[in-house]
Amino acid sequence: MILIDSSVWIAYFNGVVSPETDRLDSLLGTAPVGTGDIMLTEVLQGFRRDSDFAIAKDLLSSLPIYNMLNTELAYKSADNYRLLRKKGFTVRKTIDVIIATFCLEHDFALLHCDKDFLPFHQALGLRNALEDL
């Protein structure tokens, strides 16, 4: 499974051409892709026009959507944050720690364009869907 981060969905829906949006476009309909409830909220809250919101909601609703946080994952996320901090990395957003930890725990690759995930690739072995071609 490849989990698609909100950073890629937002760029995709805004028509941004990048390696990440090109990869997403090539994956849709050909590979197992999904997203999380957290990313769903981040993406959908940004739409101003109801028609754009409805199109995005329909597309996202057709994919597996994972509930990303429970007590066990909360503890593991805190552990990962602390481990990265000890290694000299600071992750700015708690949501990114939760997303990366969820992917690590489920052995999902993550497609993103957010540098806050880089420490998870470098130090914890998070699979990068852009590189896992």
DRENDO-253407 format. One record per residue: chain; x, y, z of N, C-alpha, C, O in turn; residue number from 1. Coordinates in pm, whole numbers, padded with zeros to 5 digits. Example, Ala and Ser with C-alpha at 12.3 -4.5 7.8 and 13.67 -1.06 7.14 Angstrom:
<recs>
{rec 'A',{01319,-00569,00780},{01230,-00450,00780},{01320,-00330,00780},{01424,-00332,00846},1}
{rec 'A',{01285,-00225,00708},{01367,-00106,00714},{01290,00003,00787},{01341,00114,00804},2}
</recs>
This chain:
<recs>
{rec 'A',{00085,-00119,00000},{00000,00000,00000},{00088,00123,00000},{00192,00128,00067},1}
{rec 'A',{00047,00222,-00075},{00114,00352,-00077},{00016,00453,-00021},{-00094,00472,-00073},2}
{rec 'A',{00056,00518,00086},{-00027,00622,00146},{00013,00756,00085},{00131,00787,00071},3}
{rec 'A',{-00088,00834,00048},{-00064,00963,-00016},{-00086,01073,00087},{-00195,01086,00143},4}
{rec 'A',{00017,01152,00111},{00010,01261,00208},{-00068,01379,00151},{-00077,01397,00029},5}
{rec 'A',{-00122,01459,00240},{-00197,01578,00199},{-00112,01674,00117},{-00165,01745,00032},6}
{rec 'A',{00018,01679,00141},{00105,01769,00064},{00099,01738,-00085},{00105,01828,-00168},7}
{rec 'A',{00086,01610,-00119},{00077,01570,-00259},{-00065,01591,-00311},{-00083,01642,-00422},8}
{rec 'A',{-00165,01553,-00233},{-00304,01574,-00277},{-00331,01722,-00304},{-00393,01755,-00405},9}
{rec 'A',{-00287,01808,-00218},{-00311,01952,-00235},{-00245,02002,-00362},{-00307,02075,-00440},10}
{rec 'A',{-00121,01962,-00384},{-00052,02001,-00508},{-00125,01945,-00630},{-00143,02013,-00731},11}
{rec 'A',{-00167,01820,-00619},{-00237,01753,-00730},{-00367,01826,-00765},{-00392,01855,-00882},12}
{rec 'A',{-00448,01855,-00666},{-00576,01923,-00691},{-00557,02068,-00737},{-00646,02126,-00799},13}
{rec 'A',{-00441,02126,-00707},{-00411,02261,-00753},{-00342,02264,-00889},{-00304,02371,-00937},14}
{rec 'A',{-00325,02148,-00950},{-00265,02141,-01084},{-00114,02159,-01087},{-00058,02188,-01193},15}
{rec 'A',{-00049,02142,-00975},{00097,02155,-00969},{00160,02033,-01035},{00124,01919,-01004},16}
{rec 'A',{00254,02057,-01124},{00328,01948,-01187},{00459,01932,-01111},{00539,02025,-01102},17}
{rec 'A',{00480,01811,-01058},{00602,01782,-00982},{00626,01631,-00991},{00538,01557,-01035},18}
{rec 'A',{00743,01586,-00950},{00765,01441,-00950},{00661,01368,-00864},{00620,01257,-00897},19}
{rec 'A',{00620,01430,-00754},{00523,01366,-00664},{00384,01358,-00726},{00318,01254,-00717},20}
{rec 'A',{00338,01467,-00789},{00206,01464,-00851},{00205,01375,-00975},{00105,01310,-01004},21}
{rec 'A',{00316,01372,-01048},{00327,01280,-01162},{00319,01135,-01114},{00254,01051,-01176},22}
{rec 'A',{00387,01107,-01003},{00384,00971,-00948},{00242,00935,-00903},{00195,00825,-00930},23}
{rec 'A',{00175,01028,-00835},{00037,01003,-00794},{-00050,00974,-00915},{-00128,00878,-00914},24}
{rec 'A',{-00037,01054,-01018},{-00117,01036,-01137},{-00093,00898,-01199},{-00187,00835,-01247},25}
{rec 'A',{00031,00851,-01196},{00062,00720,-01253},{00013,00605,-01165},{-00012,00495,-01214},26}
{rec 'A',{-00001,00630,-01035},{-00045,00526,-00942},{-00196,00507,-00940},{-00244,00396,-00920},27}
{rec 'A',{-00270,00615,-00960},{-00417,00608,-00949},{-00472,00508,-01051},{-00448,00521,-01172},28}
{rec 'A',{-00543,00411,-01002},{-00603,00310,-01087},{-00511,00196,-01125},{-00554,00100,-01189},29}
{rec 'A',{-00383,00204,-01086},{-00289,00099,-01125},{-00218,00035,-01007},{-00156,-00071,-01022},30}
{rec 'A',{-00225,00096,-00891},{-00154,00046,-00773},{-00240,00069,-00650},{-00328,00155,-00651},31}
{rec 'A',{-00214,-00007,-00545},{-00292,00014,-00422},{-00249,00143,-00351},{-00141,00149,-00292},32}
{rec 'A',{-00334,00243,-00358},{-00306,00370,-00291},{-00422,00401,-00196},{-00536,00362,-00219},33}
{rec 'A',{-00389,00472,-00091},{-00489,00513,00006},{-00445,00640,00073},{-00342,00699,00039},34}
{rec 'A',{-00524,00682,00168},{-00491,00800,00245},{-00544,00781,00386},{-00609,00681,00417},35}
{rec 'A',{-00517,00876,00471},{-00560,00867,00609},{-00666,00970,00641},{-00683,01068,00569},36}
{rec 'A',{-00735,00946,00750},{-00839,01040,00791},{-00782,01179,00819},{-00847,01280,00795},37}
{rec 'A',{-00660,01182,00870},{-00596,01311,00896},{-00573,01388,00766},{-00603,01507,00757},38}
{rec 'A',{-00520,01318,00665},{-00494,01383,00536},{-00625,01424,00469},{-00632,01528,00404},39}
{rec 'A',{-00726,01340,00484},{-00857,01371,00428},{-00906,01507,00479},{-00952,01591,00402},40}
{rec 'A',{-00895,01527,00608},{-00935,01655,00668},{-00850,01770,00614},{-00903,01874,00575},41}
{rec 'A',{-00718,01751,00612},{-00628,01858,00566},{-00659,01899,00422},{-00658,02017,00389},42}
{rec 'A',{-00687,01801,00337},{-00712,01830,00196},{-00848,01896,00177},{-00858,02002,00115},43}
{rec 'A',{-00952,01834,00229},{-01087,01882,00201},{-01118,02018,00264},{-01198,02093,00209},44}
{rec 'A',{-01056,02050,00376},{-01086,02178,00439},{-01037,02297,00357},{-01080,02410,00380},45}
{rec 'A',{-00949,02273,00262},{-00892,02383,00184},{-00973,02427,00064},{-00943,02530,00004},46}
{rec 'A',{-01075,02351,00027},{-01152,02386,-00094},{-01250,02499,-00065},{-01324,02495,00033},47}
{rec 'A',{-01248,02599,-00151},{-01339,02713,-00136},{-01470,02688,-00211},{-01577,02722,-00161},48}
{rec 'A',{-01460,02628,-00330},{-01579,02606,-00413},{-01641,02470,-00381},{-01571,02369,-00373},49}
{rec 'A',{-01770,02469,-00364},{-01842,02346,-00333},{-01823,02239,-00441},{-01811,02121,-00410},50}
{rec 'A',{-01819,02282,-00566},{-01805,02185,-00676},{-01667,02118,-00670},{-01657,01997,-00693},51}
{rec 'A',{-01563,02193,-00640},{-01428,02135,-00627},{-01422,02041,-00507},{-01362,01934,-00513},52}
{rec 'A',{-01485,02083,-00398},{-01491,01999,-00278},{-01557,01865,-00310},{-01508,01760,-00270},53}
{rec 'A',{-01669,01869,-00382},{-01743,01748,-00415},{-01661,01653,-00503},{-01663,01532,-00482},54}
{rec 'A',{-01591,01708,-00601},{-01507,01626,-00689},{-01396,01559,-00608},{-01372,01439,-00622},55}
{rec 'A',{-01328,01637,-00525},{-01220,01582,-00443},{-01272,01478,-00345},{-01210,01373,-00326},56}
{rec 'A',{-01385,01506,-00284},{-01442,01411,-00188},{-01478,01279,-00256},{-01454,01172,-00201},57}
{rec 'A',{-01534,01287,-00376},{-01567,01165,-00450},{-01442,01084,-00481},{-01441,00962,-00462},58}
{rec 'A',{-01338,01150,-00528},{-01214,01079,-00560},{-01154,01016,-00436},{-01120,00897,-00435},59}
{rec 'A',{-01140,01095,-00331},{-01078,01044,-00208},{-01162,00933,-00144},{-01107,00839,-00088},60}
{rec 'A',{-01293,00944,-00153},{-01382,00844,-00094},{-01375,00710,-00167},{-01416,00608,-00113},61}
{rec 'A',{-01325,00711,-00289},{-01313,00586,-00365},{-01189,00505,-00324},{-01173,00391,-00366},62}
{rec 'A',{-01104,00565,-00242},{-00981,00499,-00198},{-00996,00448,-00056},{-01083,00493,00018},63}
{rec 'A',{-00911,00353,-00016},{-00909,00316,00125},{-00867,00436,00210},{-00770,00504,00179},64}
{rec 'A',{-00942,00461,00316},{-00910,00570,00409},{-00887,00507,00545},{-00974,00439,00600},65}
{rec 'A',{-00769,00529,00599},{-00728,00465,00724},{-00746,00560,00842},{-00712,00678,00835},66}
{rec 'A',{-00801,00506,00952},{-00804,00579,01079},{-00665,00566,01138},{-00618,00455,01162},67}
{rec 'A',{-00598,00677,01161},{-00455,00676,01183},{-00410,00676,01328},{-00293,00646,01354},68}
{rec 'A',{-00495,00707,01423},{-00445,00720,01560},{-00529,00640,01658},{-00652,00645,01657},69}
{rec 'A',{-00459,00567,01741},{-00517,00500,01857},{-00414,00511,01968},{-00307,00568,01948},70}
{rec 'A',{-00444,00458,02084},{-00354,00474,02199},{-00216,00415,02172},{-00115,00478,02203},71}
{rec 'A',{-00213,00295,02116},{-00084,00230,02088},{00000,00313,01991},{00121,00330,02011},72}
{rec 'A',{-00064,00365,01886},{00011,00445,01789},{00052,00580,01849},{00156,00635,01811},73}
{rec 'A',{-00026,00633,01941},{00012,00757,02009},{00141,00738,02087},{00231,00822,02080},74}
{rec 'A',{00151,00625,02161},{00275,00596,02234},{00392,00578,02137},{00500,00630,02161},75}
{rec 'A',{00369,00504,02029},{00476,00477,01933},{00519,00607,01865},{00638,00626,01839},76}
{rec 'A',{00425,00695,01834},{00457,00824,01773},{00544,00909,01866},{00641,00971,01822},77}
{rec 'A',{00509,00910,01993},{00589,00984,02091},{00730,00925,02099},{00829,00998,02106},78}
{rec 'A',{00738,00791,02098},{00870,00726,02099},{00951,00766,01977},{01070,00796,01989},79}
{rec 'A',{00888,00766,01859},{00961,00802,01737},{01007,00947,01740},{01119,00977,01699},80}
{rec 'A',{00922,01036,01788},{00960,01177,01798},{01082,01192,01889},{01178,01262,01855},81}
{rec 'A',{01077,01127,02003},{01187,01137,02100},{01315,01075,02044},{01424,01129,02063},82}
{rec 'A',{01302,00964,01974},{01419,00899,01913},{01482,00991,01809},{01604,01007,01805},83}
{rec 'A',{01400,01052,01724},{01454,01144,01624},{01519,01265,01689},{01624,01311,01643},84}
{rec 'A',{01458,01317,01794},{01516,01432,01864},{01653,01396,01921},{01746,01477,01915},85}
{rec 'A',{01666,01275,01977},{01795,01230,02030},{01900,01219,01921},{02019,01234,01947},86}
{rec 'A',{01856,01192,01798},{01947,01181,01685},{01974,01316,01620},{02047,01324,01521},87}
{rec 'A',{01916,01422,01675},{01941,01557,01624},{01840,01610,01525},{01860,01716,01467},88}
{rec 'A',{01731,01537,01505},{01626,01581,01413},{01511,01642,01491},{01475,01594,01598},89}
{rec 'A',{01454,01749,01437},{01334,01807,01496},{01224,01803,01390},{01238,01862,01283},90}
{rec 'A',{01117,01735,01421},{01000,01731,01332},{00905,01839,01381},{00869,01841,01499},91}
{rec 'A',{00864,01928,01292},{00787,02044,01332},{00641,02016,01363},{00580,02087,01443},92}
{rec 'A',{00583,01913,01299},{00438,01893,01313},{00407,01754,01369},{00452,01652,01316},93}
{rec 'A',{00330,01753,01475},{00288,01627,01538},{00213,01540,01438},{00228,01418,01439},94}
{rec 'A',{00132,01600,01354},{00056,01523,01255},{00150,01442,01167},{00121,01327,01134},95}
{rec 'A',{00262,01501,01128},{00358,01428,01044},{00421,01311,01118},{00449,01208,01058},96}
{rec 'A',{00442,01327,01247},{00495,01217,01329},{00393,01102,01331},{00431,00986,01318},97}
{rec 'A',{00267,01134,01346},{00161,01032,01348},{00154,00961,01213},{00148,00838,01207},98}
{rec 'A',{00154,01038,01103},{00145,00980,00969},{00263,00888,00942},{00245,00775,00897},99}
{rec 'A',{00384,00935,00970},{00503,00854,00945},{00503,00728,01031},{00538,00620,00983},100}
{rec 'A',{00465,00742,01155},{00461,00626,01245},{00357,00525,01198},{00383,00405,01199},101}
{rec 'A',{00241,00572,01155},{00139,00483,01101},{00195,00403,00983},{00178,00282,00975},102}
{rec 'A',{00263,00472,00892},{00321,00405,00775},{00428,00304,00817},{00432,00193,00764},103}
{rec 'A',{00511,00341,00911},{00614,00248,00959},{00552,00124,01021},{00597,00012,00996},104}
{rec 'A',{00450,00143,01102},{00387,00031,01171},{00312,-00063,01076},{00297,-00182,01105},105}
{rec 'A',{00267,-00010,00962},{00192,-00092,00867},{00275,-00128,00744},{00225,-00192,00652},106}
{rec 'A',{00402,-00088,00742},{00492,-00111,00630},{00435,-00054,00499},{00444,-00117,00394},107}
{rec 'A',{00377,00065,00509},{00328,00137,00392},{00436,00232,00343},{00510,00289,00424},108}
{rec 'A',{00446,00249,00213},{00530,00356,00157},{00448,00485,00166},{00325,00483,00166},109}
{rec 'A',{00519,00597,00172},{00452,00727,00181},{00495,00813,00063},{00615,00830,00037},110}
{rec 'A',{00397,00868,-00007},{00424,00965,-00113},{00394,01102,-00056},{00282,01130,-00014},111}
{rec 'A',{00494,01187,-00054},{00481,01319,00008},{00573,01419,-00060},{00662,01381,-00136},112}
{rec 'A',{00551,01545,-00034},{00647,01650,-00071},{00660,01745,00049},{00632,01864,00040},113}
{rec 'A',{00703,01686,00160},{00714,01756,00287},{00844,01713,00353},{00861,01596,00387},114}
{rec 'A',{00935,01807,00371},{01067,01772,00425},{01064,01722,00569},{01162,01666,00617},115}
{rec 'A',{00953,01741,00640},{00944,01689,00777},{00947,01537,00781},{00972,01479,00887},116}
{rec 'A',{00922,01472,00669},{00928,01326,00666},{01070,01274,00642},{01095,01155,00663},117}
{rec 'A',{01161,01358,00600},{01297,01312,00568},{01367,01241,00684},{01430,01139,00660},118}
{rec 'A',{01359,01291,00808},{01422,01217,00918},{01367,01075,00935},{01439,00984,00975},119}
{rec 'A',{01241,01057,00904},{01182,00924,00914},{01240,00829,00809},{01257,00710,00835},120}
{rec 'A',{01270,00884,00691},{01335,00803,00587},{01479,00771,00631},{01524,00657,00626},121}
{rec 'A',{01549,00875,00673},{01692,00862,00704},{01719,00777,00827},{01810,00694,00827},122}
{rec 'A',{01643,00798,00932},{01677,00735,01060},{01590,00615,01097},{01632,00530,01175},123}
{rec 'A',{01468,00609,01042},{01376,00504,01086},{01332,00409,00974},{01259,00313,00999},124}
{rec 'A',{01378,00436,00851},{01349,00343,00742},{01212,00356,00678},{01165,00262,00614},125}
{rec 'A',{01146,00472,00693},{01019,00494,00626},{01040,00480,00475},{01131,00540,00419},126}
{rec 'A',{00955,00402,00411},{00965,00381,00267},{00911,00502,00193},{00803,00551,00223},127}
{rec 'A',{00988,00549,00096},{00952,00666,00016},{00893,00618,-00117},{00963,00555,-00196},128}
{rec 'A',{00766,00646,-00140},{00698,00600,-00261},{00752,00664,-00388},{00729,00613,-00497},129}
{rec 'A',{00821,00774,-00374},{00880,00837,-00492},{01004,00759,-00538},{01036,00754,-00657},130}
{rec 'A',{01073,00700,-00443},{01194,00624,-00473},{01167,00476,-00495},{01245,00409,-00562},131}
{rec 'A',{01058,00425,-00440},{01023,00284,-00456},{00954,00262,-00590},{00836,00227,-00596},132}
{rec 'A',{01028,00282,-00696},{00970,00265,-00830},{00990,00124,-00870},{00950,00085,-00979},133}
</recs>
